[in-house]
Amino acid sequence: SYGVGAVEPGLFGLGPVPAVSQALERAGWRAGDLQRVEINEAFAAIAVALVRELGLDEEIVNVEGGAIAHGHPIGATGAVLTTRLLHAMERDGLKRGMVTLCIGGGQGIALALERVAA
């Protein structure tokens, strides 16, 4: 499932909060059901704020480093993070994950992914 949302432009980094909430609701999940989360962050404080706002376990967020560590390719970050999450879920035998992106102006988008047996 997916979610989209927005906050006041001055709170631009928190745009994924309503998006994640919507994606979780559509999937019928709670934040505690997630086993891995990839948060796109142009600034380290973004990931910290989202972890707090969403009540996520820090141990499952950006486990292999975030966009700051891996680069922040404009226009490709969503694809990069989704691919990294899918590979991590397969490698580590995880079932549920989430990718988030904050978008300029206070917007956010989130994608909930569930791995099923082959």
TAZI-V755005 format. One record per pair of residues at least 24 apart in sequence whose C-alpha atoms are under 6 Angstrom apart, sorted by the first residue. I is the first residue (numbers start at 1). J is the second residue. Records with the same first field share a line. If there is no record, write none. Layout:
# TAZI-V755005
I->J ; J
This chain:
# TAZI-V755005
1->27 ; 112
2->110 ; 111 ; 112
3->109 ; 110
4->108 ; 109
5->107 ; 108
6->106 ; 107 ; 108
7->106
8->106
9->105 ; 106
12->105 ; 106
13->46 ; 102
15->102 ; 106 ; 107 ; 108
16->102 ; 108 ; 109
19->108 ; 109 ; 110
20->110
34->96 ; 97
35->96 ; 97
36->60 ; 97
37->61 ; 97 ; 98 ; 99
38->62 ; 99
39->100
40->67 ; 100 ; 101
41->67
